[in-house]
Every structure is written in C-alpha cells, then in structure tokens.
Amino acid sequence: MSNRTRGFSYERRRLAQIKKEGGWGLRSYASKGPIDIIYIDKKGIAHLEQLKFSSRGKPRISSAEKERLMSFANKWNGSSAVISIILKEAYKQPKEVRLNG
C-alpha cells in the first residue's frame, strides 16, 4: 500500500471520528494545499489540519513543509481557527501539534 493510500485512509478515518463526535468536515482536494482536512467541531470552532500517518515508526514531516505550514498558520493568528499538525503512529493515539496562537 502506498503512502498516498495510507494518508487518504487516515484522512477518511479522522473525518469519520470528527463526525461521530458531532462535527462536520471535508478533505482538501488531493491534499495539494498546506492542509489536508477542514472541519467545524460541535462547539463551532474551525480546525484546519495537516495529517501525517506512519505504519512503521514515527510520522515525518520535512522542515520545508513544516516551515510552509508555520507561515500559513501565522496568517490565522488572532482568529478562532485552530491550525494543527496531527501525527499518528500505527496503534497509538494521534498527537496534535498546534501551530497558531
């Protein structure tokens, strides 16, 4: 299974979890932008997330991609939107790294 397939699968599982918890969301088309999913939780707070999944070892993000995400997140400082990277290692709970305010 390719990394792309695993990533897509994790995005779908993450959105299913969000919907189960009372939120609503959608995937970014082909993950071409700085974020993978956008959702609104049951409290009405917007979340924009970049998801990283690894079935072996720790999920990785390049320093260039992390820098691009930090630049994107800085544009949202002071807003009620939450910009995060979600790191998911197989068989473990996801870890959220918040990037803005």
MOPAC internal coordinates of N, CA, C and O (Angstrom, degrees):
PM7 1SCF
backbone

  N    0.0000 0     0.00 0     0.00 0    0    0    0
  C    1.4461 1     0.00 0     0.00 0    1    0    0
  C    1.5316 1   107.80 1     0.00 0    2    1    0
  O    1.2310 1   120.77 1   -48.45 1    3    2    1
  N    1.2996 1   116.14 1   131.55 1    3    2    1
  C    1.4642 1   120.14 1  -177.47 1    5    3    2
  C    1.5262 1   110.80 1   -76.49 1    6    5    3
  O    1.2310 1   120.94 1   -18.01 1    7    6    5
  N    1.3399 1   115.81 1   161.99 1    7    6    5
  C    1.4659 1   120.78 1   176.42 1    9    7    6
  C    1.5179 1   110.78 1   -59.15 1   10    9    7
  O    1.2310 1   120.38 1   143.32 1   11   10    9
  N    1.3180 1   116.88 1   -36.68 1   11   10    9
  C    1.4600 1   121.62 1  -179.75 1   13   11   10
  C    1.5280 1   111.05 1   -61.35 1   14   13   11
  O    1.2310 1   121.13 1   136.92 1   15   14   13
  N    1.3258 1   115.44 1   -43.08 1   15   14   13
  C    1.4602 1   120.10 1   179.62 1   17   15   14
  C    1.5184 1   110.62 1   -66.41 1   18   17   15
  O    1.2310 1   120.22 1   137.47 1   19   18   17
  N    1.3373 1   117.18 1   -42.53 1   19   18   17
  C    1.4636 1   120.67 1   178.81 1   21   19   18
  C    1.5226 1   110.44 1   -63.52 1   22   21   19
  O    1.2310 1   120.57 1   138.10 1   23   22   21
  N    1.3253 1   116.51 1   -41.90 1   23   22   21
  C    1.4628 1   120.70 1   179.15 1   25   23   22
  C    1.5080 1   111.59 1   -62.78 1   26   25   23
  O    1.2310 1   120.41 1   135.01 1   27   26   25
  N    1.3195 1   116.82 1   -44.99 1   27   26   25
  C    1.4614 1   122.08 1   178.49 1   29   27   26
  C    1.5291 1   109.89 1   -61.45 1   30   29   27
  O    1.2310 1   120.79 1   136.44 1   31   30   29
  N    1.3174 1   116.09 1   -43.56 1   31   30   29
  C    1.4603 1   121.45 1  -179.89 1   33   31   30
  C    1.5302 1   110.33 1   -62.40 1   34   33   31
  O    1.2310 1   120.02 1   136.87 1   35   34   33
  N    1.3295 1   117.56 1   -43.13 1   35   34   33
  C    1.4617 1   120.11 1   179.30 1   37   35   34
  C    1.5260 1   110.93 1   -66.53 1   38   37   35
  O    1.2310 1   119.90 1   141.45 1   39   38   37
  N    1.3240 1   117.80 1   -38.55 1   39   38   37
  C    1.4662 1   120.74 1   177.37 1   41   39   38
  C    1.5280 1   110.00 1   -60.16 1   42   41   39
  O    1.2310 1   120.24 1   136.59 1   43   42   41
  N    1.3144 1   117.14 1   -43.41 1   43   42   41
  C    1.4707 1   120.96 1   178.98 1   45   43   42
  C    1.5257 1   111.45 1   -64.78 1   46   45   43
  O    1.2310 1   120.34 1   138.72 1   47   46   45
  N    1.3385 1   116.95 1   -41.28 1   47   46   45
  C    1.4664 1   120.31 1   178.31 1   49   47   46
  C    1.5284 1   110.88 1   -65.78 1   50   49   47
  O    1.2310 1   120.26 1   140.15 1   51   50   49
  N    1.3258 1   117.11 1   -39.85 1   51   50   49
  C    1.4725 1   121.42 1   179.28 1   53   51   50
  C    1.5300 1   109.98 1   -63.06 1   54   53   51
  O    1.2310 1   120.13 1   135.33 1   55   54   53
  N    1.3334 1   117.36 1   -44.67 1   55   54   53
  C    1.4666 1   120.22 1   178.54 1   57   55   54
  C    1.5284 1   111.67 1   -65.12 1   58   57   55
  O    1.2310 1   119.95 1   143.31 1   59   58   57
  N    1.3225 1   117.70 1   -36.69 1   59   58   57
  C    1.4671 1   120.57 1   177.36 1   61   59   58
  C    1.5314 1   109.77 1   -63.46 1   62   61   59
  O    1.2310 1   120.34 1   139.12 1   63   62   61
  N    1.3196 1   116.95 1   -40.88 1   63   62   61
  C    1.4665 1   121.24 1   177.54 1   65   63   62
  C    1.5301 1   110.57 1   -62.86 1   66   65   63
  O    1.2310 1   120.30 1   136.15 1   67   66   65
  N    1.3214 1   117.04 1   -43.85 1   67   66   65
  C    1.4648 1   122.22 1   179.77 1   69   67   66
  C    1.5295 1   110.09 1   -61.11 1   70   69   67
  O    1.2310 1   120.32 1   134.63 1   71   70   69
  N    1.3244 1   116.99 1   -45.37 1   71   70   69
  C    1.4666 1   121.16 1   179.72 1   73   71   70
  C    1.5219 1   110.87 1   -64.48 1   74   73   71
  O    1.2310 1   120.32 1   141.76 1   75   74   73
  N    1.3189 1   116.99 1   -38.24 1   75   74   73
  C    1.4618 1   121.66 1   177.97 1   77   75   74
  C    1.5274 1   110.82 1   -62.75 1   78   77   75
  O    1.2310 1   120.30 1   147.01 1   79   78   77
  N    1.3428 1   117.03 1   -32.99 1   79   78   77
  C    1.4637 1   122.57 1  -179.48 1   81   79   78
  C    1.5295 1   112.32 1   -86.01 1   82   81   79
  O    1.2310 1   119.81 1  -175.72 1   83   82   81
  N    1.3362 1   117.97 1     4.28 1   83   82   81
  C    1.4558 1   121.14 1   175.34 1   85   83   82
  C    1.5176 1   115.37 1    98.92 1   86   85   83
  O    1.2310 1   119.82 1  -172.98 1   87   86   85
  N    1.3167 1   117.95 1     7.02 1   87   86   85
  C    1.4619 1   121.71 1   178.80 1   89   87   86
  C    1.5207 1   111.88 1   -95.32 1   90   89   87
  O    1.2310 1   121.15 1     0.94 1   91   90   89
  N    1.3242 1   115.40 1  -179.06 1   91   90   89
  C    1.4529 1   122.51 1   177.63 1   93   91   90
  C    1.5159 1   108.01 1  -141.56 1   94   93   91
  O    1.2310 1   120.03 1   -43.66 1   95   94   93
  N    1.3233 1   117.54 1   136.34 1   95   94   93
  C    1.4565 1   118.99 1  -178.96 1   97   95   94
  C    1.5060 1   113.65 1  -157.53 1   98   97   95
  O    1.2310 1   121.48 1    -1.58 1   99   98   97
  N    1.3359 1   114.78 1   178.42 1   99   98   97
  C    1.4527 1   121.85 1   178.57 1  101   99   98
  C    1.5211 1   110.22 1  -151.97 1  102  101   99
  O    1.2310 1   121.77 1   -20.49 1  103  102  101
  N    1.3340 1   114.21 1   159.51 1  103  102  101
  C    1.4650 1   121.42 1   178.50 1  105  103  102
  C    1.5141 1   109.82 1   -88.40 1  106  105  103
  O    1.2310 1   121.25 1   -31.06 1  107  106  105
  N    1.3163 1   115.22 1   148.94 1  107  106  105
  C    1.4559 1   121.24 1   172.17 1  109  107  106
  C    1.5269 1   107.21 1   -76.77 1  110  109  107
  O    1.2310 1   120.13 1   -44.09 1  111  110  109
  N    1.3227 1   117.36 1   135.91 1  111  110  109
  C    1.4588 1   121.45 1  -177.47 1  113  111  110
  C    1.5233 1   111.23 1   -55.95 1  114  113  111
  O    1.2310 1   120.29 1   -61.42 1  115  114  113
  N    1.3138 1   117.06 1   118.58 1  115  114  113
  C    1.4674 1   125.31 1   175.72 1  117  115  114
  C    1.5237 1   113.28 1    54.92 1  118  117  115
  O    1.2310 1   120.23 1  -164.42 1  119  118  117
  N    1.3290 1   117.16 1    15.58 1  119  118  117
  C    1.4741 1   122.33 1   179.25 1  121  119  118
  C    1.5243 1   112.05 1    51.10 1  122  121  119
  O    1.2310 1   120.36 1  -139.39 1  123  122  121
  N    1.3153 1   116.92 1    40.61 1  123  122  121
  C    1.4678 1   121.16 1  -178.28 1  125  123  122
  C    1.5229 1   112.77 1   -79.69 1  126  125  123
  O    1.2310 1   119.84 1   157.36 1  127  126  125
  N    1.3121 1   117.91 1   -22.64 1  127  126  125
  C    1.4662 1   121.17 1  -178.07 1  129  127  126
  C    1.5186 1   111.67 1   -92.27 1  130  129  127
  O    1.2310 1   120.62 1    11.22 1  131  130  129
  N    1.3083 1   116.43 1  -168.78 1  131  130  129
  C    1.4648 1   120.22 1  -178.43 1  133  131  130
  C    1.5280 1   113.51 1   -75.29 1  134  133  131
  O    1.2310 1   119.64 1   168.15 1  135  134  133
  N    1.3304 1   118.29 1   -11.85 1  135  134  133
  C    1.4622 1   120.72 1  -179.24 1  137  135  134
  C    1.5241 1   110.35 1  -125.46 1  138  137  135
  O    1.2310 1   121.25 1   -23.43 1  139  138  137
  N    1.3349 1   115.21 1   156.57 1  139  138  137
  C    1.4622 1   121.14 1   179.63 1  141  139  138
  C    1.5276 1   112.28 1   -99.71 1  142  141  139
  O    1.2310 1   120.63 1   138.45 1  143  142  141
  N    1.3288 1   116.39 1   -41.55 1  143  142  141
  C    1.4658 1   119.16 1  -179.79 1  145  143  142
  C    1.5228 1   110.91 1  -134.45 1  146  145  143
  O    1.2310 1   121.91 1   -27.51 1  147  146  145
  N    1.3201 1   113.95 1   152.49 1  147  146  145
  C    1.4568 1   122.87 1   175.70 1  149  147  146
  C    1.5196 1   105.79 1  -126.89 1  150  149  147
  O    1.2310 1   120.54 1   -48.78 1  151  150  149
  N    1.3250 1   116.56 1   131.22 1  151  150  149
  C    1.4577 1   117.81 1   176.59 1  153  151  150
  C    1.5155 1   111.73 1  -149.85 1  154  153  151
  O    1.2310 1   121.60 1   -18.71 1  155  154  153
  N    1.3273 1   114.54 1   161.29 1  155  154  153
  C    1.4579 1   123.04 1   175.85 1  157  155  154
  C    1.5228 1   106.20 1  -115.79 1  158  157  155
  O    1.2310 1   120.50 1   -56.59 1  159  158  157
  N    1.3230 1   116.65 1   123.41 1  159  158  157
  C    1.4611 1   118.80 1   179.94 1  161  159  158
  C    1.5242 1   110.39 1   -78.20 1  162  161  159
  O    1.2310 1   120.50 1    -2.83 1  163  162  161
  N    1.3252 1   116.65 1   177.17 1  163  162  161
  C    1.4677 1   120.17 1  -175.77 1  165  163  162
  C    1.5218 1   113.12 1   -67.06 1  166  165  163
  O    1.2310 1   119.93 1   165.36 1  167  166  165
  N    1.3513 1   117.73 1   -14.64 1  167  166  165
  C    1.4633 1   121.62 1   176.40 1  169  167  166
  C    1.5246 1   111.92 1   -88.54 1  170  169  167
  O    1.2310 1   120.25 1   175.10 1  171  170  169
  N    1.3403 1   117.14 1    -4.90 1  171  170  169
  C    1.4591 1   121.40 1   179.62 1  173  171  170
  C    1.5165 1   114.39 1    89.39 1  174  173  171
  O    1.2310 1   119.62 1  -167.13 1  175  174  173
  N    1.3208 1   118.32 1    12.87 1  175  174  173
  C    1.4630 1   122.35 1   179.36 1  177  175  174
  C    1.5270 1   109.31 1   -91.12 1  178  177  175
  O    1.2310 1   120.92 1   -48.24 1  179  178  177
  N    1.3352 1   115.85 1   131.76 1  179  178  177
  C    1.4632 1   121.66 1   179.32 1  181  179  178
  C    1.5299 1   109.83 1   -80.49 1  182  181  179
  O    1.2310 1   120.84 1   -39.70 1  183  182  181
  N    1.3241 1   116.00 1   140.30 1  183  182  181
  C    1.4633 1   123.13 1   177.71 1  185  183  182
  C    1.5193 1   108.26 1  -129.07 1  186  185  183
  O    1.2310 1   120.62 1   -45.54 1  187  186  185
  N    1.3186 1   116.41 1   134.46 1  187  186  185
  C    1.4611 1   122.67 1   174.71 1  189  187  186
  C    1.5212 1   106.07 1  -122.68 1  190  189  187
  O    1.2310 1   120.17 1   -59.80 1  191  190  189
  N    1.3258 1   117.28 1   120.20 1  191  190  189
  C    1.4594 1   119.97 1  -172.21 1  193  191  190
  C    1.5272 1   112.85 1  -127.95 1  194  193  191
  O    1.2310 1   121.66 1   -37.44 1  195  194  193
  N    1.3130 1   114.43 1   142.56 1  195  194  193
  C    1.4565 1   123.90 1   168.35 1  197  195  194
  C    1.5244 1   104.80 1  -103.36 1  198  197  195
  O    1.2310 1   119.72 1   -55.66 1  199  198  197
  N    1.3269 1   118.15 1   124.34 1  199  198  197
  C    1.4588 1   121.93 1  -177.19 1  201  199  198
  C    1.5154 1   110.81 1  -105.72 1  202  201  199
  O    1.2310 1   121.00 1   -44.13 1  203  202  201
  N    1.3118 1   115.70 1   135.87 1  203  202  201
  C    1.4619 1   121.97 1   175.32 1  205  203  202
  C    1.5193 1   107.99 1  -127.83 1  206  205  203
  O    1.2310 1   120.69 1   -53.31 1  207  206  205
  N    1.3298 1   116.29 1   126.69 1  207  206  205
  C    1.4583 1   122.12 1  -178.01 1  209  207  206
  C    1.5190 1   109.40 1  -127.04 1  210  209  207
  O    1.2310 1   120.97 1   -38.07 1  211  210  209
  N    1.3333 1   115.76 1   141.93 1  211  210  209
  C    1.4538 1   120.48 1   174.72 1  213  211  210
  C    1.5207 1   108.99 1  -139.32 1  214  213  211
  O    1.2310 1   120.63 1   -49.60 1  215  214  213
  N    1.3113 1   116.40 1   130.40 1  215  214  213
  C    1.4663 1   120.02 1   176.48 1  217  215  214
  C    1.5204 1   110.84 1   -87.10 1  218  217  215
  O    1.2310 1   120.72 1   167.26 1  219  218  217
  N    1.3248 1   116.24 1   -12.74 1  219  218  217
  C    1.4758 1   121.85 1   178.31 1  221  219  218
  C    1.5203 1   108.57 1  -133.14 1  222  221  219
  O    1.2310 1   120.31 1   -64.07 1  223  222  221
  N    1.2881 1   117.01 1   115.93 1  223  222  221
  C    1.4629 1   119.94 1   177.77 1  225  223  222
  C    1.5132 1   112.33 1    75.87 1  226  225  223
  O    1.2310 1   121.59 1    17.15 1  227  226  225
  N    1.3195 1   114.56 1  -162.85 1  227  226  225
  C    1.4583 1   120.53 1  -176.99 1  229  227  226
  C    1.5213 1   111.22 1   -86.16 1  230  229  227
  O    1.2310 1   120.63 1   -36.54 1  231  230  229
  N    1.3465 1   116.40 1   143.46 1  231  230  229
  C    1.4618 1   118.95 1   176.13 1  233  231  230
  C    1.5182 1   110.18 1   -66.84 1  234  233  231
  O    1.2310 1   120.66 1   -34.00 1  235  234  233
  N    1.3235 1   116.35 1   146.00 1  235  234  233
  C    1.4651 1   120.59 1  -176.28 1  237  235  234
  C    1.5176 1   110.79 1  -118.97 1  238  237  235
  O    1.2310 1   122.22 1   -28.48 1  239  238  237
  N    1.3206 1   113.35 1   151.52 1  239  238  237
  C    1.4535 1   121.05 1   173.24 1  241  239  238
  C    1.5234 1   106.48 1  -138.95 1  242  241  239
  O    1.2310 1   120.47 1   -48.54 1  243  242  241
  N    1.3171 1   116.72 1   131.46 1  243  242  241
  C    1.4584 1   119.83 1  -178.11 1  245  243  242
  C    1.5185 1   109.84 1   -69.43 1  246  245  243
  O    1.2310 1   120.71 1   -24.76 1  247  246  245
  N    1.3166 1   116.25 1   155.24 1  247  246  245
  C    1.4674 1   119.97 1   179.30 1  249  247  246
  C    1.5306 1   110.88 1   -64.94 1  250  249  247
  O    1.2310 1   120.09 1   147.11 1  251  250  249
  N    1.3273 1   117.42 1   -32.89 1  251  250  249
  C    1.4664 1   120.50 1   178.37 1  253  251  250
  C    1.5345 1   110.43 1   -66.09 1  254  253  251
  O    1.2310 1   120.74 1   137.08 1  255  254  253
  N    1.3348 1   116.19 1   -42.92 1  255  254  253
  C    1.4602 1   119.45 1   179.10 1  257  255  254
  C    1.5197 1   110.85 1   -68.06 1  258  257  255
  O    1.2310 1   120.28 1   140.14 1  259  258  257
  N    1.3247 1   117.06 1   -39.86 1  259  258  257
  C    1.4637 1   120.12 1   178.49 1  261  259  258
  C    1.5245 1   110.72 1   -63.40 1  262  261  259
  O    1.2310 1   120.28 1   140.45 1  263  262  261
  N    1.3250 1   117.07 1   -39.55 1  263  262  261
  C    1.4659 1   121.43 1   177.71 1  265  263  262
  C    1.5367 1   110.46 1   -63.78 1  266  265  263
  O    1.2310 1   120.40 1   137.98 1  267  266  265
  N    1.3182 1   116.84 1   -42.02 1  267  266  265
  C    1.4645 1   121.33 1   178.47 1  269  267  266
  C    1.5374 1   110.51 1   -63.35 1  270  269  267
  O    1.2310 1   120.70 1   140.23 1  271  270  269
  N    1.3287 1   116.27 1   -39.77 1  271  270  269
  C    1.4665 1   120.35 1   177.59 1  273  271  270
  C    1.5262 1   111.79 1   -67.18 1  274  273  271
  O    1.2310 1   120.18 1   139.97 1  275  274  273
  N    1.3332 1   117.26 1   -40.03 1  275  274  273
  C    1.4705 1   120.73 1   178.36 1  277  275  274
  C    1.5258 1   110.20 1   -62.88 1  278  277  275
  O    1.2310 1   120.34 1   138.92 1  279  278  277
  N    1.3221 1   116.96 1   -41.08 1  279  278  277
  C    1.4584 1   121.16 1   177.98 1  281  279  278
  C    1.5317 1   110.12 1   -62.96 1  282  281  279
  O    1.2310 1   120.36 1   137.13 1  283  282  281
  N    1.3182 1   116.91 1   -42.87 1  283  282  281
  C    1.4574 1   121.90 1   177.09 1  285  283  282
  C    1.5294 1   110.35 1   -62.23 1  286  285  283
  O    1.2310 1   120.25 1   134.59 1  287  286  285
  N    1.3293 1   117.13 1   -45.41 1  287  286  285
  C    1.4660 1   121.86 1  -178.19 1  289  287  286
  C    1.5203 1   111.77 1   -64.34 1  290  289  287
  O    1.2310 1   120.10 1   144.16 1  291  290  289
  N    1.3267 1   117.41 1   -35.84 1  291  290  289
  C    1.4652 1   120.87 1  -179.72 1  293  291  290
  C    1.5293 1   111.98 1   -61.70 1  294  293  291
  O    1.2310 1   120.33 1   151.45 1  295  294  293
  N    1.3196 1   116.97 1   -28.55 1  295  294  293
  C    1.4671 1   120.61 1   177.50 1  297  295  294
  C    1.5215 1   111.61 1   -68.22 1  298  297  295
  O    1.2310 1   120.00 1   159.97 1  299  298  297
  N    1.3252 1   117.60 1   -20.03 1  299  298  297
  C    1.4600 1   122.96 1  -177.03 1  301  299  298
  C    1.5260 1   112.62 1  -100.69 1  302  301  299
  O    1.2310 1   119.36 1  -177.75 1  303  302  301
  N    1.3359 1   118.83 1     2.25 1  303  302  301
  C    1.4613 1   120.57 1   178.76 1  305  303  302
  C    1.5175 1   109.90 1   -59.15 1  306  305  303
  O    1.2310 1   120.83 1   -41.17 1  307  306  305
  N    1.3072 1   116.02 1   138.83 1  307  306  305
  C    1.4550 1   120.78 1  -179.30 1  309  307  306
  C    1.5165 1   113.91 1    87.13 1  310  309  307
  O    1.2310 1   120.20 1   173.13 1  311  310  309
  N    1.3353 1   117.22 1    -6.87 1  311  310  309
  C    1.4675 1   119.50 1   178.33 1  313  311  310
  C    1.5305 1   108.59 1   -97.59 1  314  313  311
  O    1.2310 1   120.70 1    -7.78 1  315  314  313
  N    1.3068 1   116.27 1   172.22 1  315  314  313
  C    1.4654 1   119.63 1   179.13 1  317  315  314
  C    1.5298 1   112.05 1   -86.42 1  318  317  315
  O    1.2310 1   119.88 1   179.24 1  319  318  317
  N    1.3259 1   117.83 1    -0.76 1  319  318  317
  C    1.4659 1   120.96 1   179.42 1  321  319  318
  C    1.5311 1   109.90 1   -77.50 1  322  321  319
  O    1.2310 1   120.92 1   -35.76 1  323  322  321
  N    1.3177 1   115.85 1   144.24 1  323  322  321
  C    1.4571 1   122.49 1   178.61 1  325  323  322
  C    1.5231 1   108.18 1  -108.36 1  326  325  323
  O    1.2310 1   120.39 1   -58.57 1  327  326  325
  N    1.3313 1   116.86 1   121.43 1  327  326  325
  C    1.4632 1   122.32 1   178.00 1  329  327  326
  C    1.5324 1   107.20 1  -105.91 1  330  329  327
  O    1.2310 1   120.21 1   -54.42 1  331  330  329
  N    1.3379 1   117.21 1   125.58 1  331  330  329
  C    1.4600 1   120.86 1  -174.12 1  333  331  330
  C    1.5207 1   111.93 1  -143.35 1  334  333  331
  O    1.2310 1   121.71 1   -21.42 1  335  334  333
  N    1.3240 1   114.33 1   158.58 1  335  334  333
  C    1.4630 1   122.42 1   165.75 1  337  335  334
  C    1.5246 1   104.77 1  -108.45 1  338  337  335
  O    1.2310 1   120.50 1   -48.87 1  339  338  337
  N    1.3154 1   116.64 1   131.13 1  339  338  337
  C    1.4580 1   121.67 1   176.94 1  341  339  338
  C    1.5255 1   107.06 1  -108.31 1  342  341  339
  O    1.2310 1   120.52 1   -62.13 1  343  342  341
  N    1.3209 1   116.62 1   117.87 1  343  342  341
  C    1.4574 1   122.62 1  -179.99 1  345  343  342
  C    1.5210 1   108.42 1  -104.23 1  346  345  343
  O    1.2310 1   120.77 1   -59.51 1  347  346  345
  N    1.3309 1   116.14 1   120.49 1  347  346  345
  C    1.4597 1   120.60 1  -176.92 1  349  347  346
  C    1.5104 1   109.93 1  -124.30 1  350  349  347
  O    1.2310 1   121.36 1   -63.23 1  351  350  349
  N    1.3138 1   115.00 1   116.77 1  351  350  349
  C    1.4501 1   122.06 1   174.88 1  353  351  350
  C    1.5276 1   107.23 1   -98.11 1  354  353  351
  O    1.2310 1   120.10 1   -37.81 1  355  354  353
  N    1.3224 1   117.41 1   142.19 1  355  354  353
  C    1.4675 1   121.31 1  -177.43 1  357  355  354
  C    1.5269 1   110.58 1   -52.55 1  358  357  355
  O    1.2310 1   121.00 1   -43.20 1  359  358  357
  N    1.3128 1   115.70 1   136.80 1  359  358  357
  C    1.4589 1   124.30 1   176.25 1  361  359  358
  C    1.5304 1   114.14 1    65.57 1  362  361  359
  O    1.2310 1   119.67 1  -164.14 1  363  362  361
  N    1.3265 1   118.23 1    15.86 1  363  362  361
  C    1.4609 1   121.81 1   177.36 1  365  363  362
  C    1.5178 1   109.45 1  -128.42 1  366  365  363
  O    1.2310 1   120.38 1   -18.82 1  367  366  365
  N    1.3116 1   116.88 1   161.18 1  367  366  365
  C    1.4494 1   122.45 1   176.91 1  369  367  366
  C    1.5234 1   109.55 1   -69.46 1  370  369  367
  O    1.2310 1   119.79 1   -35.10 1  371  370  369
  N    1.3456 1   118.01 1   144.90 1  371  370  369
  C    1.4723 1   120.27 1   177.29 1  373  371  370
  C    1.5253 1   111.05 1   -67.65 1  374  373  371
  O    1.2310 1   121.29 1   -30.89 1  375  374  373
  N    1.3262 1   115.15 1   149.11 1  375  374  373
  C    1.4675 1   121.77 1   175.83 1  377  375  374
  C    1.5105 1   108.50 1  -112.71 1  378  377  375
  O    1.2310 1   120.77 1   -49.57 1  379  378  377
  N    1.3291 1   116.14 1   130.43 1  379  378  377
  C    1.4631 1   121.35 1   179.85 1  381  379  378
  C    1.5160 1   109.36 1   -99.63 1  382  381  379
  O    1.2310 1   120.99 1   -50.07 1  383  382  381
  N    1.3340 1   115.71 1   129.93 1  383  382  381
  C    1.4570 1   122.10 1   174.18 1  385  383  382
  C    1.5379 1   106.28 1  -114.95 1  386  385  383
  O    1.2310 1   120.77 1   -73.34 1  387  386  385
  N    1.3305 1   116.12 1   106.66 1  387  386  385
  C    1.4551 1   120.51 1  -178.01 1  389  387  386
  C    1.5256 1   110.08 1   -78.03 1  390  389  387
  O    1.2310 1   120.53 1   -45.31 1  391  390  389
  N    1.3319 1   116.60 1   134.69 1  391  390  389
  C    1.4574 1   120.93 1  -174.24 1  393  391  390
  C    1.5212 1   114.11 1  -104.77 1  394  393  391
  O    1.2310 1   119.38 1   163.08 1  395  394  393
  N    1.3190 1   118.78 1   -16.92 1  395  394  393
  C    1.4629 1   119.14 1  -178.66 1  397  395  394
  C    1.5175 1   110.82 1  -123.48 1  398  397  395
  O    1.2310 1   121.66 1   -20.10 1  399  398  397
  N    1.3379 1   114.42 1   159.90 1  399  398  397
  C    1.4437 1   128.51 1   178.13 1  401  399  398
  C    1.4512 1   118.45 1     5.40 1  402  401  399
  O    1.2310 1   120.10 1   180.00 1  403  402  401

